[in-house]
Amino acid sequence: MATKHVLKRNVSESLFETAKTYFPGGVNSPVRAFKSVDGAPLFMKKGDGCHIWDEDDNKFIDFCCSWGPLILGHNHPKVYEKIVSTLQNGSSFGAPTRMENELADLILSRNPFIDKIRFVSSGTEAVMSGIRLARGYTKKNKVLKFEGCYHGHVDSMLVKAGSGLVTFGTSSTSEGIPESYINETLVVELNDIDALRKCIEQYKDEIACAIIEPIPANNGLLLQELTFLKELRKLCTENNILLFFDEVISGFRVAFSGAAELYDITPDIVTYGKIIGGGLPVGAYGAKNHIMASISPDGPVYQAGTLSGNPVAMAAGIASLTELAKPGFYEDQKERTEYFVNLVNSHAKEKGYNFELVTIGSIFWLSFDGSKHIRRAGEINPNMTGFRKIFMALLERGIYLGPSGYEVGFISQAHTKEILAEAAVAFCEALDETI
Ligand SMILES: Cc1ncc(COP(=O)(O)O)c(C=O)c1O
């Protein structure tokens, strides 16, 4: 039996009231606002391993993991030590440091897909820069994206994007984006080879790149058929279109070199974020030498950043990626995740619930469409009542998920089998109570 508590929320509620006077919606990133679940957001004050504590001293097993970066869990001793020892020498110079070389070497020596990398400070910045690179390199303007894929809040990418937009029902396009930008974005359904072929046939001379989350994880977990991804690669090659893998979630998550490694598909441009910064703000984009040669100061495509390659952020990345590069890391992550997912799914199946945890690597998603393989954004049942109910039932049992039914959960190295067995009991009881 999982222990069920009445959730204390007084301090979080009071902090939220104050925050609302400072920030739009009381938050600095929309999905944090708990708008699609009940009550005020929980204000966090501490994390250690796979646990977090909120300001009311509720303790949770954390499956949000800061939306993915914390693959080693909170406050990992090696990451902590490296950050602190680096910080003792200063926090920023605006000049090159050896830390940038070290992180680049850790990545590039293991990654057959890119020759050069550029560090930036967020996933959004990485995508924005990668798109400019694709346009500058190909001398074409249009970008093909897929419905439900989220690529950060880059203007031209907020067309039919998932994540916060779909959570708040704005699944078409954000306001504030000029029509002329929208006209440069072509949107195709995921996993639809015919629609893809048609679009490319019509616009091939105008499309700079086709950008995709190879493991779409911002609008549910929409696992693509390998044949679709391979066909996308082929069509891009045949039509002089760059294939752009946005691996901000999947990079260093499903394998060290992301979905490209897992699926053995070579993209032309790749973006990373989240895990690459070990919990501090880092993003990156990379490509082969002939493409990266377009980037300033070598080439004519301008991109810069005051805090790019920040030594403290690099330190967190180096310490994290050093752990991930150890033999067996990803096999172990996958094995523990499957153990957890199987416990929950066999219970759901036995009880005949229309529910399944969908999984890949150490990512999982709560699907209220049973065992149907959902591969396109529009196939998800938009009624999120099931999620809303289970989210609360899980909070009361000490389990914290990202507060949206469209977002995925993450398992870290700190989620031991014992913890996952405990979490699975809570999931099963929460299902029994809410379905
Ligand atoms: C696939 C993908 N690309 C880009 C981004 C944007 O990254 P950031 O939030 O660091 O700007 C995200 C964020 O969730 C993402 O999931």
The ligand as a Gaussian input file, in Angstrom:
#p B3LYP/6-31G(d) Opt

LIG

0 1
 C       12.455000      19.091000     -28.535000
 C       12.657000      20.428000     -27.900000
 N       13.270000      21.393000     -28.579000
 C       13.503000      22.602000     -28.041000
 C       13.090000      22.901000     -26.761000
 C       13.357000      24.237000     -26.168000
 O       14.320000      24.147000     -25.151000
 P       14.383000      25.267000     -24.008000
 O       13.159000      25.121000     -23.177000
 O       15.658000      24.959000     -23.281000
 O       14.457000      26.581000     -24.701000
 C       12.428000      21.923000     -26.017000
 C       11.960000      22.194000     -24.646000
 O       11.253000      21.461000     -24.025000
 C       12.198000      20.655000     -26.595000
 O       11.568000      19.680000     -25.927000

